Amino acid sequence: MSRTTDQPALARRLGALDATVLGVGSMVGAGVFVAFAPAAAHAGPWLPAALLLAAGVAWCNATSTAQLAAVHPASGGTYLYANRQLGPWPGFVAGWGFVTGKTASAAAMSLAFGLYAAELLGAGDAGARLLAVAAVVGLTAVNLGGVSRTARLTRLLVVPVLAVLLAVTVLLLTTTGPAAGTGPGWDGSGWGVLPAAGILFFAFAGYARVATLGEEVRDPARTIPRAVLGALAFTLLLYGGLGLGLLRFLGADRLASADAPLLTAVGAAGWSPGATAAGAVVVTAAAALATLGALLALVAGISRTALAMARQRDLPGPLGAVSDRHRVPWAAEVAVAGVVVALVLVGDVRTVIGFSSFGVLVYYALANLSALTLRERPGWAPRAVNALGLAGCLLLALTLPAASVLTMLGVFAVGLAGRALVLSRRR
């Protein structure tokens, strides 16, 4: 797949550490502060099994993405890989699913930041929306300054968040909580592990974000696999300790009913009123910072996929514009920011997360299928891993709510029909 634009290539400025931090920052977002509750509602005491299943599928996907990124070190992620390995139509499906689904996720994430920040500042719903818009505009300005600035800001955001999460994990695993000495009282079944894994999978989403920045990574054949797999391994250990701690401390019932599990845990720790209030502020601030860091990397990833699609005329050509000074896809960055701001102002977009999840699972299924077609592969990426990742993505996708699946299928149908119409007019 060759470029169909005269725009300059992006600059390779990311080293292994920056790429890994971007991967961690992409994963440790708002999801870790809320995902364990709905997952516990499905899986109950089987929550650790759901976490392991989600992590296993994520690891297979990350392995497939890493080996593809080493072979095709350019911007675009699975859109690029599927185009080159499977053909233009599968590539379009991957790119369309990622851009539409992740743009909706970015809007939801920015609004989540607004809600957390409004809680800290005492602002209302209107204030939360204004804060969300300000976050999108500010982060877009950072991204327009170059990928090095994006990496530096991610480091500043992710370090305090990790410190808070590690401190809370130690608290949950070493102190006595309200669940001590009581049974979970859960009346579900082991089949709840599947939808719970589908929910938890998206707390891991973001591990392959660095692959969408493949054109900006130094020595990509070595750096991208290390960054993707290293970021996922670190986040898995963190999530594992946090999930086990929440289940131990709160119990399945109380965890399942918590709107904000970490805040619930702080409130149940038995501290003095002043200490409890201070702990709630710290957790809320960490959630706001985590959301901001994940949103920063997400907007960067969407714009790079949009850039790749514009280069191949699967999106309007002007979106392929690259700035001469900072070598960033400025037109795609601005366009993505504009759509996200519009979605934030229209209404509560958190309801779109379900169909966004289906779109991303299709995206990763195509990544695994693309990796299956590679003839040369490293020893750490046998075809069995690609096959397991493909099967896992399809399994989790089919366990999502029917409304989410049908909605995203409609989005795919619109995109495919639009592409077919455009191609017919070019003849």
Secondary structure, DSSP 8 states (H G I E B T S, - for coil): ----S--------B-HHHHHHHHHHHHSSTHHHHTHHHHHHHHGGGHHHHHHHHHHHHHHHHHHHHHHHHHS-SBTTHHHHHHHHT-HHHHHHHHHHHHHHHHHHHHHHHHHHHHHHHHHHT--HHHHHHHHHHHHHHHHHHHHT-HHHHHHHHHHHHHHHHHHHHHHHHHHHHS--TTTTS-------GGGHHHHHHHHHHHHTTTTHHHHBGGGBSSHHHHHHHHHHHHHHHHHHHHHHHHHHHHHHH-HHHHHT-SSHHHHHHHTS---HHHHHHHHHHHHHHHHHHHHHHHHHHHHHHHHHHHHHHHTTSS-GGGG---TTT---HHHHHHHHHHHHHHHHHS-GGGGHHHHHHHHHHHHHHHHHHHHT-SS--TT--HHHHHHHHHHHHHHHHTS-HHHHHHHHHHHHHHHHHHHHHHHHH-
